[in-house]
């Protein structure tokens, strides 16, 4: 009888350990799902869904630059970014303990204008339980800094000379600032001052 009871206890213990192992695997799968839900919400410009995936505040880190927002404070920046109609795509993702590491492609009207191709980053998503604690960009895989800087400087100089009413658009991270940015890019792309007019009299 003692031997039979021991076997029952051993089987029960084994079942508990297997259940705990499955739960741990499910937690890891859930973290990857949360990251996918986050990217889907960004693509849908769904602020409520994005904010709801974070525990209390929005913590973002871009290399050495750290930003922290309340959920209400993040709304203005979210509107700014969404106005450019960004498209995010996860190129690679894997769970690593309490983190999810992913490679992400992002493109939008502003990025394609300044970088002439999507930006690709390596990012680390850190968790606090079942909520996102922070998102860190740890590496730029594709980003042409010299091209970006040159095109932005050229755009700003042209706007200052031809449409000074839009000056400051580059620093205004509100929805209106993004609309001014889009207008500035459209005016610059359609500019006539640098295009020779045939038949012009010198």
C-alpha positions in Angstrom: 0.0 0.0 0.0 2.8 2.4 0.9 4.5 1.6 -2.5 1.2 2.3 -4.3 0.7 5.6 -2.5 4.3 6.7 -3.4 3.6 5.9 -7.1 0.5 8.0 -7.0 2.3 10.9 -5.4 5.1 10.6 -7.9 2.7 10.6 -10.8 0.8 13.6 -9.3 4.1 15.5 -8.8 5.1 14.8 -12.4 1.8 16.1 -13.7 2.2 19.3 -11.6 5.7 19.8 -13.0 4.5 19.2 -16.6 1.6 21.7 -16.1 4.0 24.3 -14.7 6.3 23.8 -17.7 3.3 24.2 -20.1 2.3 27.4 -18.3 5.8 28.8 -18.6 5.8 28.0 -22.3 2.4 29.7 -22.6 3.7 32.8 -20.9 6.5 33.0 -23.4 4.1 32.5 -26.3 1.8 35.2 -24.8 4.7 37.7 -24.7 5.3 37.2 -28.4 1.6 37.6 -29.0 1.5 40.8 -27.0 4.4 42.2 -29.2 2.5 41.2 -32.3 -0.7 42.8 -30.9 1.4 46.0 -30.3 2.6 46.1 -33.9 -0.9 45.4 -35.2 -2.2 48.3 -33.1 0.5 50.7 -34.4 -0.4 49.7 -38.0 -4.1 50.4 -37.2 -3.3 53.7 -35.4 -5.2 52.3 -32.4 -4.0 54.5 -29.5 -6.2 52.8 -26.9 -4.9 49.4 -27.8 -1.3 50.5 -27.8 -1.6 52.3 -24.5 -3.5 49.4 -23.0 -0.6 47.0 -23.6 1.6 49.0 -21.2 1.4 48.7 -17.4 1.2 52.3 -16.4 3.5 54.6 -18.4 5.0 54.5 -21.9 8.8 54.0 -21.7 10.8 54.2 -24.9 14.5 54.1 -25.4 16.3 55.0 -28.6 19.9 54.0 -28.2 21.0 56.4 -25.4 17.9 58.7 -25.6 15.2 57.7 -23.0 11.6 59.0 -23.0 8.9 58.3 -20.5 5.3 59.4 -20.9 2.1 59.1 -19.0 -0.5 57.4 -21.1 -2.2 60.7 -21.6 1.1 62.5 -22.4 1.9 59.9 -25.1 -1.3 60.6 -27.0 0.1 63.7 -28.7 3.2 62.0 -30.0 1.2 59.0 -31.1 -1.1 61.3 -33.2 2.0 62.9 -34.7 3.5 59.6 -35.8 0.2 58.2 -37.0 -0.4 61.2 -39.3 2.5 60.0 -41.5 0.6 56.6 -42.0 3.4 54.3 -40.8 3.6 50.7 -41.6 5.5 48.4 -39.2 6.6 44.8 -40.0 8.2 42.3 -37.7 11.0 40.6 -39.6 12.2 38.4 -36.8 11.0 37.8 -33.2 12.0 35.6 -30.3 11.3 35.3 -26.6 14.3 35.6 -24.3 13.3 35.1 -20.7 11.4 38.2 -19.6 12.1 40.0 -22.9 11.2 39.7 -26.5 13.8 40.6 -29.1 12.6 41.6 -32.6 13.8 43.1 -35.8 11.3 45.7 -37.1 10.9 47.5 -40.4 9.2 50.8 -40.4 8.2 53.0 -43.3 6.0 56.1 -43.7 5.9 59.2 -45.9 8.5 61.0 -43.8 10.9 58.0 -43.6 10.7 57.3 -47.3 11.3 61.0 -48.1 14.3 61.3 -45.8 15.8 57.8 -45.8 14.5 56.7 -49.3 13.9 53.2 -47.9 12.4 51.7 -44.7 14.3 51.9 -41.4 15.1 48.6 -39.9 15.9 48.3 -36.1 16.7 45.7 -33.5 14.4 46.2 -30.5 14.1 44.7 -27.1 10.6 44.7 -25.4 10.8 44.3 -21.6 7.8 43.1 -19.6 6.3 43.7 -16.2 4.2 40.6 -15.8 1.8 40.4 -18.7 2.2 44.1 -19.7 5.0 45.9 -21.6 7.4 47.8 -19.4 9.6 49.4 -22.0 10.7 49.2 -25.7 14.3 49.8 -26.5 15.8 50.4 -29.9 19.3 48.8 -29.4 20.5 49.0 -33.0 19.8 50.6 -36.3 20.3 47.9 -39.0 19.2 50.1 -41.9 19.4 53.9 -41.5 21.3 56.3 -43.7 22.2 59.1 -41.2 24.1 61.3 -43.8 21.3 61.1 -46.3 18.6 61.8 -43.7 20.5 64.8 -42.3 21.2 66.2 -45.8 17.6 65.9 -47.1 16.2 67.3 -43.8 18.5 70.3 -44.0 17.7 70.9 -47.6 13.9 70.7 -46.9 14.2 73.1 -44.0 16.2 75.6 -45.9 13.8 75.5 -48.9 10.8 76.0 -46.7 12.4 78.9 -44.9 13.0 80.6 -48.2 9.7 79.9 -49.9 7.2 79.1 -47.2 8.3 80.7 -43.9 4.8 80.3 -42.6 5.7 76.6 -42.1 8.9 77.2 -40.2 9.2 75.1 -37.1 7.3 72.1 -38.5 10.4 69.9 -38.0 10.2 70.3 -34.2 6.4 70.3 -33.7 5.5 66.8 -32.6 1.8 67.3 -32.6 -0.8 66.3 -35.1 -0.8 69.8 -36.6 3.0 69.7 -36.7 2.8 66.4 -38.7 0.3 67.9 -41.1 2.6 70.9 -41.6 5.5 68.4 -42.2 3.5 66.6 -44.9 2.6 69.9 -46.5 6.2 71.0 -46.5 7.3 67.7 -48.1 4.6 68.0 -50.8 5.6 71.6 -51.6 9.2 70.7 -51.8 8.6 67.7 -54.1 6.5 69.9 -56.4 8.8 72.9 -56.3 9.5 74.7 -59.5 12.3 77.0 -58.5 15.1 74.5 -59.3 13.5 73.2 -62.5 14.5 75.0 -65.7 11.5 76.3 -67.7 11.9 75.8 -71.4 11.4 78.9 -73.5 12.3 81.2 -70.6 14.0 84.4 -71.6 17.4 85.0 -70.0 
